[in-house]
Amino acid sequence: MYIYAESFHVEFSIEKDWIHWVKENLISELYQTNLFTKAIFCKVLSHQDESGNTYSIQCFTNVKENLSLFQTQHSDRIHQLIFKKFGAKVLFFTSEIELLETFKF
């Protein structure tokens, strides 16, 4: 299993609008790529600062090549959508992760 993760620092002034936009627009954009089997949307509790909160969207795929396909064919367009809508009030970085094993407790 492979995970494409995007972390976003979102300023407090646009946080509610951004969350709504993610649920209504960004998740749909990710789904329409047909590269991922599921996505999860999380709030990062350990990285709040005086200007905003951090969130993470993690997209799962069984095919490693889908990570590269997303980066080359979709990520720039999606990042432009975010910048056009929210400007510098949302900052982000991406990670590609390989899930090695899951342990259930």
MDAnalysis code that builds the backbone (N, CA, C; Angstrom):
import MDAnalysis as mda
import numpy as np

u = mda.Universe.empty(315, n_residues=105, atom_resindex=np.repeat(np.arange(105), 3), trajectory=True)
u.add_TopologyAttr("name", ["N", "CA", "C"] * 105)
u.add_TopologyAttr("resid", np.arange(1, 106))
u.add_TopologyAttr("resname", ["MET", "TYR", "ILE", "TYR", "ALA", "GLU", "SER", "PHE", "HIS", "VAL", "GLU", "PHE", "SER", "ILE", "GLU", "LYS", "ASP", "TRP", "ILE", "HIS", "TRP", "VAL", "LYS", "GLU", "ASN", "LEU", "ILE", "SER", "GLU", "LEU", "TYR", "GLN", "THR", "ASN", "LEU", "PHE", "THR", "LYS", "ALA", "ILE", "PHE", "CYS", "LYS", "VAL", "LEU", "SER", "HIS", "GLN", "ASP", "GLU", "SER", "GLY", "ASN", "THR", "TYR", "SER", "ILE", "GLN", "CYS", "PHE", "THR", "ASN", "VAL", "LYS", "GLU", "ASN", "LEU", "SER", "LEU", "PHE", "GLN", "THR", "GLN", "HIS", "SER", "ASP", "ARG", "ILE", "HIS", "GLN", "LEU", "ILE", "PHE", "LYS", "LYS", "PHE", "GLY", "ALA", "LYS", "VAL", "LEU", "PHE", "PHE", "THR", "SER", "GLU", "ILE", "GLU", "LEU", "LEU", "GLU", "THR", "PHE", "LYS", "PHE"])
u.atoms.positions = np.array([
    [0.852, -1.167, 0.000],
    [0.000, 0.000, 0.000],
    [0.900, 1.233, 0.000],
    [0.493, 2.219, -0.776],
    [1.237, 3.469, -0.888],
    [0.305, 4.623, -0.547],
    [0.889, 5.663, 0.036],
    [0.098, 6.797, 0.496],
    [0.714, 8.085, -0.047],
    [-0.123, 8.888, -0.675],
    [0.256, 10.242, -1.073],
    [-0.350, 11.163, -0.022],
    [0.489, 11.873, 0.701],
    [0.006, 12.722, 1.796],
    [0.316, 14.178, 1.509],
    [-0.659, 15.023, 1.757],
    [-0.476, 16.472, 1.672],
    [-0.807, 17.044, 3.043],
    [0.103, 17.856, 3.542],
    [-0.133, 18.570, 4.797],
    [-0.327, 20.041, 4.479],
    [-1.295, 20.653, 5.145],
    [-1.679, 22.041, 4.865],
    [-1.666, 22.849, 6.150],
    [-1.002, 23.980, 6.136],
    [-1.131, 24.939, 7.232],
    [-2.158, 25.968, 6.779],
    [-3.225, 26.089, 7.552],
    [-4.372, 26.922, 7.171],
    [-4.556, 28.038, 8.201],
    [-4.546, 29.269, 7.727],
    [-4.746, 30.402, 8.631],
    [-6.153, 30.371, 9.224],
    [-6.257, 30.790, 10.483],
    [-7.543, 30.791, 11.192],
    [-8.619, 31.562, 10.440],
    [-8.247, 32.645, 9.763],
    [-9.229, 33.520, 9.119],
    [-10.014, 32.839, 8.007],
    [-9.484, 31.776, 7.427],
    [-10.184, 31.096, 6.324],
    [-10.442, 29.616, 6.630],
    [-10.180, 29.200, 7.852],
    [-10.226, 27.779, 8.200],
    [-11.574, 27.122, 7.910],
    [-12.673, 27.725, 8.334],
    [-13.991, 27.113, 8.101],
    [-14.297, 27.010, 6.615],
    [-14.005, 28.058, 5.858],
    [-14.228, 28.024, 4.410],
    [-13.343, 26.970, 3.750],
    [-12.104, 26.865, 4.214],
    [-11.172, 25.898, 3.636],
    [-11.646, 24.464, 3.878],
    [-12.066, 24.157, 5.096],
    [-12.567, 22.811, 5.415],
    [-13.757, 22.472, 4.527],
    [-14.681, 23.391, 4.386],
    [-15.845, 23.173, 3.524],
    [-15.398, 22.935, 2.080],
    [-14.467, 23.751, 1.590],
    [-13.982, 23.614, 0.217],
    [-13.291, 22.278, 0.003],
    [-12.513, 21.824, 0.971],
    [-11.854, 20.512, 0.869],
    [-12.891, 19.424, 0.701],
    [-13.905, 19.419, 1.560],
    [-14.920, 18.370, 1.525],
    [-15.753, 18.416, 0.247],
    [-16.056, 19.614, -0.244],
    [-16.920, 19.765, -1.411],
    [-16.177, 19.733, -2.741],
    [-14.901, 20.101, -2.750],
    [-14.182, 20.252, -4.011],
    [-12.909, 19.421, -4.114],
    [-12.016, 19.572, -3.143],
    [-10.715, 18.920, -3.256],
    [-10.818, 17.407, -3.226],
    [-11.615, 16.858, -2.331],
    [-11.776, 15.400, -2.271],
    [-12.340, 14.883, -3.591],
    [-13.265, 15.609, -4.171],
    [-13.826, 15.237, -5.472],
    [-12.753, 15.246, -6.566],
    [-11.901, 16.262, -6.559],
    [-10.803, 16.337, -7.531],
    [-9.873, 15.131, -7.397],
    [-9.561, 14.775, -6.167],
    [-8.693, 13.618, -5.933],
    [-9.366, 12.327, -6.407],
    [-10.649, 12.189, -6.122],
    [-11.403, 11.011, -6.551],
    [-11.423, 10.886, -8.072],
    [-11.609, 11.985, -8.754],
    [-11.724, 11.977, -10.217],
    [-10.435, 11.594, -10.928],
    [-9.313, 11.591, -10.227],
    [-8.065, 11.146, -10.865],
    [-8.068, 9.641, -11.109],
    [-8.907, 8.909, -10.404],
    [-8.987, 7.449, -10.500],
    [-7.668, 6.764, -10.134],
    [-6.861, 7.408, -9.309],
    [-5.574, 6.844, -8.920],
    [-5.558, 6.287, -7.503],
    [-6.557, 6.643, -6.697],
    [-6.541, 6.276, -5.292],
    [-7.772, 5.450, -4.926],
    [-7.608, 4.592, -3.917],
    [-8.716, 3.756, -3.459],
    [-9.513, 4.400, -2.333],
    [-8.863, 5.286, -1.579],
    [-9.562, 6.020, -0.515],
    [-8.709, 7.198, -0.108],
    [-9.340, 8.120, 0.613],
    [-8.628, 9.266, 1.180],
    [-9.140, 9.488, 2.593],
    [-8.257, 9.963, 3.448],
    [-8.664, 10.360, 4.795],
    [-8.258, 11.814, 5.010],
    [-9.054, 12.530, 5.780],
    [-8.855, 13.952, 6.052],
    [-8.673, 14.097, 7.560],
    [-7.543, 14.645, 7.979],
    [-7.200, 14.706, 9.396],
    [-6.775, 16.114, 9.803],
    [-6.980, 16.416, 11.064],
    [-6.425, 17.625, 11.675],
    [-5.207, 17.191, 12.483],
    [-4.088, 17.865, 12.272],
    [-2.854, 17.557, 12.994],
    [-2.890, 18.327, 14.309],
    [-2.919, 17.618, 15.403],
    [-3.067, 18.260, 16.704],
    [-1.757, 18.832, 17.231],
    [-0.635, 18.331, 16.765],
    [0.652, 18.735, 17.335],
    [1.281, 19.951, 16.671],
    [0.622, 20.553, 15.669],
    [1.258, 21.658, 14.952],
    [0.398, 22.913, 14.849],
    [-0.359, 23.212, 15.869],
    [-1.101, 24.468, 15.881],
    [-0.149, 25.576, 16.319],
    [-0.250, 26.715, 15.670],
    [0.530, 27.866, 16.099],
    [-0.381, 29.079, 16.156],
    [0.188, 30.250, 16.342],
    [-0.622, 31.462, 16.522],
    [-1.364, 31.900, 15.265],
    [-0.994, 31.350, 14.098],
    [-1.626, 31.804, 12.856],
    [-2.633, 30.814, 12.272],
    [-2.581, 29.536, 12.685],
    [-3.515, 28.591, 12.097],
    [-3.294, 27.161, 12.544],
    [-4.036, 26.265, 11.915],
    [-3.961, 24.834, 12.184],
    [-3.385, 24.101, 10.981],
    [-2.936, 22.877, 11.239],
    [-2.396, 22.025, 10.182],
    [-3.346, 20.855, 9.963],
    [-3.541, 20.522, 8.702],
    [-4.400, 19.408, 8.300],
    [-3.624, 18.495, 7.366],
    [-4.100, 17.269, 7.239],
    [-3.467, 16.308, 6.348],
    [-4.538, 15.561, 5.573],
    [-4.294, 15.396, 4.289],
    [-5.117, 14.513, 3.460],
    [-4.199, 13.402, 2.982],
    [-4.615, 12.177, 3.219],
    [-3.808, 11.031, 2.837],
    [-4.614, 10.178, 1.863],
    [-4.011, 9.953, 0.685],
    [-4.665, 9.201, -0.385],
    [-3.948, 7.868, -0.558],
    [-4.710, 6.795, -0.597],
    [-4.157, 5.448, -0.621],
    [-4.280, 4.812, -2.008],
    [-3.251, 4.054, -2.376],
    [-3.261, 3.304, -3.626],
    [-2.465, 2.019, -3.456],
    [-2.813, 1.012, -4.217],
    [-2.064, -0.242, -4.210],
    [-0.967, -0.259, -5.264],
    [-0.926, 0.769, -6.102],
    [-0.011, 0.810, -7.242],
    [0.978, 1.957, -7.055],
    [2.244, 1.633, -6.866],
    [3.261, 2.651, -6.613],
    [3.330, 3.691, -7.734],
    [3.174, 3.268, -8.976],
    [3.251, 4.185, -10.114],
    [2.181, 5.267, -10.063],
    [1.089, 5.010, -9.353],
    [0.031, 6.018, -9.241],
    [0.518, 7.274, -8.518],
    [1.500, 7.118, -7.642],
    [2.067, 8.291, -6.965],
    [2.741, 9.212, -7.980],
    [3.536, 8.623, -8.868],
    [4.209, 9.410, -9.911],
    [3.214, 9.989, -10.894],
    [2.218, 9.198, -11.266],
    [1.188, 9.697, -12.183],
    [0.467, 10.898, -11.592],
    [0.155, 10.819, -10.323],
    [-0.513, 11.942, -9.689],
    [0.385, 13.177, -9.714],
    [1.651, 12.992, -9.348],
    [2.587, 14.124, -9.317],
    [2.739, 14.762, -10.692],
    [2.852, 13.961, -11.745],
    [3.104, 14.519, -13.073],
    [1.851, 15.004, -13.782],
    [0.699, 14.400, -13.500],
    [-0.499, 14.717, -14.264],
    [-1.537, 15.554, -13.518],
    [-1.475, 15.599, -12.186],
    [-2.581, 16.228, -11.451],
    [-2.173, 17.222, -10.369],
    [-1.027, 17.017, -9.725],
    [-0.736, 17.817, -8.530],
    [-0.600, 19.308, -8.825],
    [0.036, 19.689, -9.920],
    [0.174, 21.118, -10.229],
    [-1.184, 21.787, -10.407],
    [-2.084, 21.125, -11.122],
    [-3.426, 21.681, -11.346],
    [-4.170, 21.837, -10.014],
    [-4.096, 20.825, -9.174],
    [-4.795, 20.879, -7.893],
    [-4.177, 21.941, -6.985],
    [-2.859, 22.048, -6.996],
    [-2.211, 23.084, -6.189],
    [-2.596, 24.480, -6.678],
    [-2.749, 24.638, -7.979],
    [-3.192, 25.933, -8.521],
    [-4.614, 26.258, -8.080],
    [-5.490, 25.242, -8.012],
    [-6.854, 25.468, -7.516],
    [-6.826, 25.987, -6.083],
    [-5.981, 25.378, -5.261],
    [-5.875, 25.796, -3.861],
    [-5.345, 27.231, -3.784],
    [-4.286, 27.529, -4.542],
    [-3.702, 28.861, -4.496],
    [-4.666, 29.919, -5.031],
    [-5.386, 29.573, -6.100],
    [-6.344, 30.525, -6.678],
    [-7.452, 30.858, -5.678],
    [-7.890, 29.869, -4.937],
    [-8.984, 30.059, -3.985],
    [-8.520, 30.730, -2.683],
    [-7.333, 30.347, -2.178],
    [-6.936, 30.778, -0.842],
    [-5.614, 31.544, -0.779],
    [-4.895, 31.628, -1.874],
    [-3.630, 32.360, -1.886],
    [-2.631, 31.808, -0.881],
    [-1.894, 32.693, -0.269],
    [-0.840, 32.296, 0.674],
    [-1.379, 31.995, 2.075],
    [-2.702, 31.982, 2.235],
    [-3.286, 31.658, 3.535],
    [-3.295, 30.157, 3.795],
    [-2.965, 29.363, 2.757],
    [-2.812, 27.919, 2.889],
    [-1.445, 27.556, 2.321],
    [-0.602, 27.001, 3.158],
    [0.706, 26.518, 2.733],
    [0.696, 25.000, 2.831],
    [1.438, 24.325, 1.951],
    [1.373, 22.871, 1.976],
    [2.683, 22.235, 1.545],
    [2.828, 20.965, 1.934],
    [3.922, 20.142, 1.445],
    [3.409, 18.721, 1.275],
    [4.082, 17.960, 0.435],
    [3.633, 16.603, 0.120],
    [4.658, 15.569, 0.584],
    [4.162, 14.366, 0.807],
    [5.004, 13.222, 1.153],
    [4.465, 12.001, 0.429],
    [5.362, 11.124, 0.035],
    [4.978, 9.822, -0.497],
    [5.446, 8.777, 0.501],
    [4.532, 7.893, 0.887],
    [4.769, 6.965, 1.980],
    [4.468, 5.546, 1.512],
    [5.284, 4.613, 1.919],
    [4.997, 3.200, 1.669],
    [4.594, 2.561, 2.990],
    [3.407, 1.974, 3.018],
    [2.935, 1.272, 4.204],
    [3.594, -0.097, 4.231],
    [4.372, -0.370, 5.236],
    [5.082, -1.643, 5.333],
    [4.270, -2.717, 6.028],
    [3.608, -2.337, 7.115],
    [2.845, -3.323, 7.859],
    [1.874, -2.608, 8.783],
    [0.752, -3.223, 9.043],
    [-0.231, -2.701, 9.972],
    [-0.309, -3.622, 11.171],
    [-0.333, -3.060, 12.347],
    [-0.442, -3.830, 13.574],
    [-1.739, -3.449, 14.257],
    [-2.588, -4.434, 14.549],
    [-3.853, -4.167, 15.238],
    [-3.698, -4.515, 16.708],
    [-4.261, -3.651, 17.544],
    [-4.175, -3.866, 18.994],
    [-5.550, -4.097, 19.554],
])
